[in-house]
Amino acid sequence: MCSTEETPAANTCPRKILEYMEGFLISKTVFTACELGVFEVLLGAERPLSAEEISQAVGASLDGTQRLLAACTGLQLLNTHQDNGRVLYSNTEQASVYLTRSSPSSLFHSIQYSSRTIYLCWHYLIDAVREGRNQYEKAFGVTSEDLFQALYRSDEEMMTFMQLMDSIWNICGRDVVTAFDLSPFTVICDLGGCSGALAKQFTSAYPECAVMIFDLPKVVRMSREHFVSEADQRISFCQGDFFKDPLPEADLYILARILHDWTDEHCIELLSRVHKACKPGGAVLLVEALLHEDGTGPLTVQLYSLNMLVQTEGRERSAAQYAALLTSAGFTDIQHRLTGKIYDAVLGHKKT
């Protein structure tokens, strides 16, 4: 929309604003290509394909497919090849690694959740800002009085969310579990452990530890059926609601992407329950995306905090804000480590 020539008009063109205005076009292009299976088709073909071949394979119109492939090429997700006047397409390395279902590092399910859930909630961002509460009722017609009843409003939605968590910890999990030396803690309880992906990262990094996943009964059922196999012998389960039911005794408790769902009052309530159950000399590990102390960034975390407004009752916080919550619950010697990736680690200890 702006001239690339060095003219006074070009110098005053609001490029950054235009990029922001049109950012959703990029998201929906990636969402659509993934959900149609474009990257999967190209991976399976093991050779470059024409737009005609891809459109037939994904069951889409040729014209629409050509435009989608052109956009994905512009986004550097696809490579183009010339063959006797025909244009052929293949995946870039990043597309094969992160945008195909079959890849161990796949973000496909995260993208699917963003497209089908988060994107719809963000349609009501203006209402969330005005009202100061999440928008599940407007987006999906379900009450949000019980947050996880809304989040897990169907088995399909719960499965997609669990697959999302699986993909995140497959990429970021190793960094957060090794940010501190946690080898002294051998009995670990992963509160809200969901699919068990982070528990697997712990048992891989610390061969002497055993991890108990504590989560809602329906989440435990789904995890046992689809995510944690009998081969994961050092991972066990306990069913319950961590606000209502007794917590298992452990040396270390993990709260990964949990506290950002809740108000400060609920966070202190949960952390106090953890402190009471924790063995003397034990600890709690928080895994969250940390804001800068002055609130100026990172931009990704600032946007995540808006997403917490739209989807939950919580917010993203700084390391000092999490330290204050931990202190209020009785934890001491609180430290944090930045991983350089999306999620960071905060560790608090219980006195011996």
N, C-alpha and C positions, 0 to 999 in steps of 0.2 A: 504493500500500500504506500510505501515511501520510495522516492527516487534514490538510486544508489550513487548518483552523480554528486560531486562536491559543489553544491550550490547552497545559498542561504536557506532554501526550503528544506534541503536535506539536513542541514544543521539543526533545524528546529523541529524535525519530524519526531513525534513521540514514540520512538521504536519500542521502548520498554513497556509503555502503556499498551501498545498494540499487541505485544507478545502476551501480556497478562490477559487482555481481553479475549484472545484467541487460544489461550492455553487449554481450554476444555476440548477444543477440536483435536488436539494431539492426543489427549487421554482417550477420547472416544474412538479415534482411529486405531490406537493400540488395542483397546478393549475389543473392538469389532473384529480385527484381524485374528486375535487370539480365540475369540468365541466361535468364529467361523471355522477355525482350524487351519488357517493358511500356513502357519509355520510348521504345524505337524505334517501337513501334506508334503511340503517341500523337504522336510527331514526324511520322511519315509520314501520319497522318490529316489533319493540318492543321486539325483542329477537335476540340472536346471529345468524348469518347466515354463511353458508359455501361459499367458493369461487365459487362453481357452481351456487348457488342461486344468488349471487351478480352479477356474469358475465351475467346471463340470464336477470336479472332486468335492468342492465345498457346497455345491447346490445353489450357486448365486448367479445373477445376471452377468453377462460378459462385460457390459459397459460399467456396471458398478464395481466389478472385480478389477477392471483395468484402472479405474480411478483410485481404488483402495491400494493396489500394488504400487502405483506411482507415488502415493503419499507415504507408504512404508519405505519406499526407496529414498525419498527425500528425508525421512527420519533416520536413515542409515540402519534400518532393520533388515533390508533386503539388498542384495547385489543384483545388478543387471548384466546380461551377456548378450552379444549380438550373434545371430546365427542365420546367415543368408537373408538378411533383412528382417528377421523376426527378433523380438525382444524376449529373452528368457530370464527367469528369476530364480534366485537361490537365497537361502538364509545367510545373514552375516553370522559370525561366530557367537556374538552375544544373543542373537535371536534363537539360535539352536540351544544354547546353554540355559537361557532364562525364560523363554517364551513357548517352549514345547512341554506338553504334559509329562513326557517320559523321562526328561532330564532329572537327575538327582538334585540339581540346583534350581528346579523350575519355580517360577513365580506365577504360573498359570492360575492357580487357585486364588492367590492374592489378587490378581487382576480381575478374576471372575467376581470375587467378593466386592472389590472396589466398584465394578460396573453395576452389579445387581443390587447392592445394598447401600454402600457409602454414597455413591453418586445420587441415588434417589433421596437419601436423607439431606444431602447438600442442596437440593432444590428448595429446601425450607430453611436455609441458613439465615435469611433475614428474620424469619419468625423466631429462630433459636436465639439470635442476638437480642431481639426485642423482648422476648419472654424469659430468657435466661434458663431455658431447659431444653431437653432433647426433643426430637421431632418424630419419634417412631409412630405415634398415633396418626399423624398426618401422612407420613410416608407409606405406612403399611396397615393402618387401621387397627393396631394393637395397642393396648395400654402399656405404659412404661413404668407403672408403679413398682413392679418387680422387674429390675433391669435385665436379669438374665432370662426371664420368661420372654421378654421382648427380643433379646439377642438370639435366643434359641427357640424362635416361634414355630419352627417345624424341624423335623429330622433332617430334611435337605439343607436348611439354613445352618443348622448346627454342624453338619458334616462339612459344609463349605468353610465355615469359620475355623473348624479344627484343621482342615487342610491348609488354610491360610497360615495358622500358627505353625504348622509343620514346616511350611516353606520358609517362613521367617527365621526359625531357629536353625534350619539346615544351613542358612547363609551366615547368620550372626551369632549362633549359639556358642560356638567354640570360644569366641572372643570374650563373651561375658562370663563364662564359667571359669576362664583362666585369667581374668583381670586381676584377681587376688589368688594367692596360694590357699586353696580350700582343702588341701589334703588332710589337715588334722581332723576334719569333720567327716565321720564315716556313716553316721545315721542322718539321712537328709529327708526332709519332707517338702515336696513341691506343692504349695497351696495353689489351687486353680491350675494344676499341671496339664490340663487339657489333653492334647494328643500324645504327650509323653516325649515329644521331640527334644525338649531341653533336658529331661531326665536322661535320655540316651546320651546327650552330650556330656553330662556329668559322669555317667558310668564309663564312658570312653576316656575322659580326661583323668579320672581318679579311680583306678582299678580296685581300690580297697573299699569304695563306698557302696552303699545300697540306698536307693531312692524310693520313697513311698509317694505316689501321686494321690493327693486329696482333692476330690472334686465332686460335683453333683452326681447323683446316681445315674442319670441318663448320659452324662458325659463319660463316666467310667465305663458304662456298657458299650458305648460307641468306640471308645479307645481300645478296649479289650478286643472288640470284634474286628477293628480295621487298622489299628496303628501299632499296638504293642503285642509282640508275639511271645510264644513260650520260650523262644531263644533269649529273650531279654530277662534273664533269670534274676538279675539284681534290681529289677523294677517291680514294685507291688502297688496295690491300690487300697484306698480307704474312701468310702462314700460318705458325703456329708455336706453341710452348708457351713462355710468357715465363720459365718457370723453367729450361728446358732448352736452347732454341735461341738462336742469336745474335740480338741485338736490332739493328734498323736504326739507323744514326746519325741524330740529329736535333738541332734547337736546343731543342725543348721536348717533353717527354713528358707525356702525360695519364694519370693513374691515377684513374678516376672510379668510385667504389663498388667498388674492387678491394681495397684494404688491409683494409677491415673484414671481409673473408672469411677473413683469415689470422692466425696467431699472430704475436707480435712477431718471433720468429726467422725465420719465412718472409718477413715484411715487410722486414726488414733484408737478407735474401738477395736479394729482388727489387730493392729500392732500390739495393743495391750494384751489381747488374747494370746498372741504369739509369744510375747514375753513371759506370760504366766506358764505356758506349756514348755517353753524352751529349757533345756538342761543348763545348770550353772556353767558358765564358761562357753556356752554356745553362742550362736549368732544368727542374724537374719540377713539375707542377700536380696536387695531390691534391684530389679533390672528394669530400667526405664530410659526413655529419651530425655536427656537433661537440657534444660534451658540455661543460657548464660546467666550469671548472677545479676547482671543489669537488665535482663529481659530483652536484649537487642537481637537475640538469635539463639540457635540457628533457625533459619527460616522454616526448614522442614518441621522442626519441633513446634514452632509458633503455629504452623498450619495444623499440626496434629492436635494442638490444644483447642483450636476451633472445632476440629472433628470430635473431640471429647464433649464439647458443648452440644453438638448436633446429635451425638449417639449415646452419651452416657450422662452421669451427673458429676463427672470429675474434670480434671485438667492436667496438663503437663506442668512440671515444676522444676526448679533449680536444685542443685545438690544441697544448698543450704536449707531450702524449704523441706526437702525430705529428711535432712538431719534434724530439723526442728520437730517433725512428726515422730521420728524415732526417739528423740530425747523425751518427748512428752509421754511416750509409752514405757520409758525406763531403760532404754538402750544407751550404751556409752561407747567411747572410743570409735566414733563414726568416721569413716573414710569413704572417698569415692575415687573411681578410676574411669577415665575416658578411654573408649576403645578405638575411636577414630571411625567407627561405623555408626549405624543408626542408634543402637542401644548401648547404654553405659551401665556401670555397676556401683551400688552404694552398699557398704557393709557396716552393720552395727552389731555390738557385742553385749551379751548379758554378763554381769559380774559374776565371778566364781563365788 
